[in-house]
Amino acid sequence: MATSRTRLLIDAGLSRRETFERLQAIGVDWQSIDAILITHEHGDHVAGLATISAKLNDGARRVPAFLSRLTAPAISWGERVPPIEIFASGESFTIGDIEVSSFTIPHDALDPVGFSFRAEGIKISIVTDLGYLPASVRLHLAGSDVLLLESNHDLDMLKVGPYPWSVKQRVMGRMGHLSNDLACSFIREHLDTRTSTIILGHLSEHNNHPAIVEQCAAQALAGRELFTRLMIADPRRATEPVTY
């Protein structure tokens, strides 16, 4: 998320090297990052946080990490703790010229949140790692010009995939992850007509495939007769930036 004045990094699950290389691939200088926002403490969202934060704060600039009140104590920083800003889940705050709204999501983490960002008349929402889409979350997503939504797994692939049955149950549960079917149901029934771009992401590398996600979502959009741009975030590479 970025404006001409402020650039935010949402989550830091990749290594510092991989993160900076992917930023470079889309023409973004990692030194332009002004803050990092964390959705929850699971490793695929914070594995690179300590080293990325250390590099960003290796100099005169102050680049804080924003974490919810219960998430913050769960982070292992090592010897060097960066500037930290604590917020309560559901709280709104401002970073530079970007208004940030956090909201609680159903996931098996300590204090998981999604985010909506408003700047220059545009609203962008990001929500991944949730087992279902309650009315409270749908309310926060309403009016989004750009929406990044989880489409984590294909149910059939998950059921025959390599995970232990206990993990499969967790992923399919109401505190787990959105399936392709649930993501597409949201598109058919609740996607705001204002949303000009929807990005489906957080795809499982073992239990999903971008082509399956795209087919399901394209059919859902066609059923609504929406002219919303559909993008699939491939976990193996940087996603094309969306600009306004």
C-alpha positions as CSV (number, residue, x, y, z in Angstrom):
1,M,0.0,0.0,0.0
2,A,1.5,3.3,-1.0
3,T,0.8,6.9,-1.9
4,S,3.2,9.5,-3.2
5,R,4.2,10.2,0.4
6,T,3.8,7.0,2.4
7,R,4.6,3.3,1.7
8,L,3.5,0.5,4.0
9,L,4.5,-3.2,4.0
10,I,1.8,-5.6,5.2
11,D,3.2,-8.6,6.9
12,A,6.7,-10.0,6.6
13,G,6.6,-13.7,6.1
14,L,9.3,-14.0,3.5
15,S,13.0,-13.6,4.2
16,R,14.6,-10.2,4.0
17,R,16.4,-11.1,0.8
18,E,13.2,-12.5,-0.9
19,T,11.1,-9.5,0.3
20,F,13.6,-6.9,-1.1
21,E,14.0,-8.8,-4.4
22,R,10.3,-9.0,-4.9
23,L,10.0,-5.3,-4.2
24,Q,12.7,-4.6,-6.6
25,A,10.9,-6.7,-9.2
26,I,8.0,-4.3,-9.2
27,G,10.2,-1.2,-9.1
28,V,10.0,-0.4,-5.4
29,D,13.0,0.6,-3.3
30,W,12.9,-1.1,0.1
31,Q,14.3,2.0,1.6
32,S,11.1,3.8,0.8
33,I,9.1,1.7,3.3
34,D,7.7,3.9,6.2
35,A,6.1,1.2,8.4
36,I,5.3,-2.5,8.6
37,L,1.8,-3.7,9.7
38,I,1.4,-7.2,11.0
39,T,-1.9,-9.1,10.8
40,H,-1.0,-11.9,13.2
41,E,1.9,-13.9,14.7
42,H,2.0,-17.0,12.5
43,G,5.3,-17.8,10.9
44,D,4.3,-17.3,7.3
45,H,3.4,-13.7,8.2
46,V,6.3,-12.8,10.5
47,A,9.3,-15.0,9.6
48,G,11.2,-12.2,8.1
49,L,10.0,-9.4,10.4
50,A,13.0,-9.2,12.7
51,T,15.6,-9.0,10.0
52,I,13.6,-6.7,7.7
53,S,12.9,-4.3,10.6
54,A,16.5,-4.4,11.6
55,K,17.6,-3.4,8.1
56,L,15.0,-0.7,7.7
57,N,16.1,0.9,11.1
58,D,19.8,0.6,10.4
59,G,20.3,4.3,10.1
60,A,18.7,7.6,11.0
61,R,15.2,6.6,9.8
62,R,12.5,5.3,12.2
63,V,10.4,2.6,10.6
64,P,8.0,1.2,13.2
65,A,6.2,-2.1,13.2
66,F,2.5,-1.9,14.0
67,L,1.1,-4.9,15.9
68,S,-2.1,-5.5,17.8
69,R,-2.0,-5.6,21.5
70,L,-2.0,-9.4,22.0
71,T,0.2,-10.1,18.9
72,A,3.1,-7.9,20.0
73,P,4.3,-10.1,22.9
74,A,4.3,-13.2,20.6
75,I,7.0,-11.8,18.3
76,S,10.7,-12.9,18.8
77,W,12.9,-10.0,17.9
78,G,16.3,-11.3,19.0
79,E,18.9,-8.8,20.2
80,R,17.5,-5.8,18.4
81,V,14.0,-4.6,18.9
82,P,12.7,-2.1,16.4
83,P,10.3,0.8,17.1
84,I,7.0,-0.8,17.9
85,E,3.5,0.8,17.8
86,I,0.7,-1.1,19.5
87,F,-2.9,-0.8,18.5
88,A,-6.1,-2.5,19.8
89,S,-7.9,-4.7,17.3
90,G,-10.7,-2.6,15.8
91,E,-8.8,0.7,16.3
92,S,-8.2,3.2,13.5
93,F,-5.0,5.3,13.2
94,T,-3.0,7.3,10.6
95,I,0.4,6.6,9.1
96,G,1.6,9.5,7.0
97,D,-1.3,10.3,4.7
98,I,-2.9,6.9,5.0
99,E,-5.9,6.2,7.3
100,V,-5.7,2.7,8.6
101,S,-8.6,0.7,10.0
102,S,-8.1,-2.6,11.7
103,F,-10.8,-5.2,12.3
104,T,-10.9,-8.6,14.0
105,I,-11.1,-11.7,11.8
106,P,-11.8,-15.4,12.8
107,H,-8.5,-17.3,12.8
108,D,-6.7,-19.5,15.2
109,A,-4.1,-16.8,16.2
110,L,-3.9,-14.7,19.3
111,D,-5.3,-11.4,18.0
112,P,-5.7,-11.6,14.2
113,V,-6.8,-8.6,12.2
114,G,-7.5,-7.4,8.6
115,F,-6.9,-3.9,7.4
116,S,-8.6,-1.3,5.3
117,F,-6.6,1.7,4.0
118,R,-8.0,5.1,2.8
119,A,-6.0,7.7,1.0
120,E,-6.6,10.1,-1.9
121,G,-10.2,9.0,-2.2
122,I,-9.3,5.3,-2.6
123,K,-10.1,2.4,-0.2
124,I,-8.0,-0.7,-0.2
125,S,-8.8,-3.7,2.0
126,I,-6.7,-6.7,2.9
127,V,-8.1,-9.8,4.6
128,T,-6.5,-13.3,4.6
129,D,-6.3,-16.1,7.1
130,L,-9.9,-16.4,8.2
131,G,-12.1,-19.4,8.3
132,Y,-15.3,-17.7,7.1
133,L,-16.6,-14.2,6.3
134,P,-18.9,-13.0,9.1
135,A,-21.1,-9.9,8.6
136,S,-18.7,-7.8,10.7
137,V,-15.8,-8.5,8.3
138,R,-18.0,-8.0,5.2
139,L,-19.0,-4.6,6.6
140,H,-15.4,-3.5,6.7
141,L,-14.8,-4.7,3.2
142,A,-17.8,-2.7,1.8
143,G,-16.9,0.2,-0.4
144,S,-13.4,-1.1,-1.2
145,D,-12.0,0.0,-4.6
146,V,-9.3,-2.8,-4.3
147,L,-9.8,-5.9,-2.3
148,L,-7.2,-8.6,-1.5
149,L,-9.1,-11.6,-0.3
150,E,-7.9,-15.1,0.7
151,S,-8.6,-18.1,-1.6
152,N,-6.4,-20.6,0.2
153,H,-7.4,-24.0,-0.9
154,D,-9.4,-26.3,-3.1
155,L,-11.3,-28.6,-0.9
156,D,-10.8,-31.7,-3.0
157,M,-7.0,-31.1,-3.3
158,L,-6.8,-30.5,0.5
159,K,-8.7,-33.7,1.3
160,V,-6.3,-35.8,-0.8
161,G,-3.2,-33.7,-0.1
162,P,-0.1,-34.4,2.1
163,Y,-1.3,-32.7,5.3
164,P,-2.1,-34.8,8.4
165,W,-5.9,-35.1,9.0
166,S,-5.7,-32.8,12.1
167,V,-4.1,-30.0,10.0
168,K,-6.7,-30.5,7.2
169,Q,-9.5,-30.1,9.8
170,R,-7.9,-27.0,11.1
171,V,-7.6,-25.5,7.6
172,M,-11.2,-26.3,6.8
173,G,-12.5,-25.1,10.2
174,R,-14.2,-21.7,11.0
175,M,-10.9,-20.5,12.5
176,G,-8.8,-21.7,9.6
177,H,-8.7,-20.5,6.0
178,L,-11.1,-19.5,3.2
179,S,-11.6,-22.2,0.5
180,N,-12.0,-21.3,-3.1
181,D,-15.7,-22.1,-2.7
182,L,-16.1,-19.6,0.1
183,A,-14.2,-16.9,-1.6
184,C,-16.3,-17.4,-4.8
185,S,-19.5,-17.4,-2.7
186,F,-18.5,-14.0,-1.3
187,I,-17.9,-12.7,-4.9
188,R,-21.3,-13.9,-6.0
189,E,-23.3,-12.7,-3.0
190,H,-21.5,-9.8,-1.4
191,L,-18.7,-8.2,-3.5
192,D,-19.3,-4.5,-3.6
193,T,-20.1,-3.1,-7.0
194,R,-17.6,-0.3,-6.3
195,T,-14.7,-2.9,-6.2
196,S,-12.8,-2.4,-9.5
197,T,-10.1,-4.9,-8.7
198,I,-10.2,-8.1,-6.6
199,I,-7.0,-9.9,-5.9
200,L,-7.3,-13.5,-4.6
201,G,-4.2,-14.5,-2.6
202,H,-2.7,-16.6,0.1
203,L,-3.0,-19.6,-2.1
204,S,-1.7,-22.9,-0.7
205,E,1.2,-24.3,-2.7
206,H,0.1,-27.8,-1.8
207,N,-3.6,-27.6,-1.9
208,N,-4.5,-25.1,-4.6
209,H,-3.5,-23.9,-8.1
210,P,-3.9,-20.4,-9.6
211,A,-5.8,-21.8,-12.6
212,I,-8.4,-23.4,-10.4
213,V,-8.8,-20.1,-8.4
214,E,-9.1,-18.1,-11.6
215,Q,-11.8,-20.3,-13.1
216,C,-13.9,-20.3,-10.0
217,A,-13.7,-16.5,-9.5
218,A,-14.2,-15.7,-13.1
219,Q,-17.5,-17.7,-13.1
220,A,-18.6,-15.9,-9.9
221,L,-17.9,-12.5,-11.4
222,A,-19.7,-13.4,-14.7
223,G,-22.7,-14.4,-12.7
224,R,-22.9,-11.0,-11.1
225,E,-22.2,-9.2,-14.5
226,L,-19.5,-7.2,-12.8
227,F,-16.7,-5.6,-14.7
228,T,-14.3,-6.1,-11.8
229,R,-10.6,-6.8,-12.7
230,L,-9.6,-10.2,-11.4
231,M,-6.0,-10.9,-10.3
232,I,-4.5,-14.0,-8.8
233,A,-1.5,-13.6,-6.5
234,D,0.9,-16.4,-7.2
235,P,2.8,-17.2,-4.0
236,R,6.0,-17.9,-6.0
237,R,6.4,-14.4,-7.5
238,A,5.7,-10.8,-7.1
239,T,2.2,-9.6,-8.1
240,E,1.7,-6.8,-10.6
241,P,1.0,-3.5,-8.8
242,V,-2.4,-2.0,-8.9
243,T,-2.3,1.7,-9.5
244,Y,-4.9,4.5,-9.4
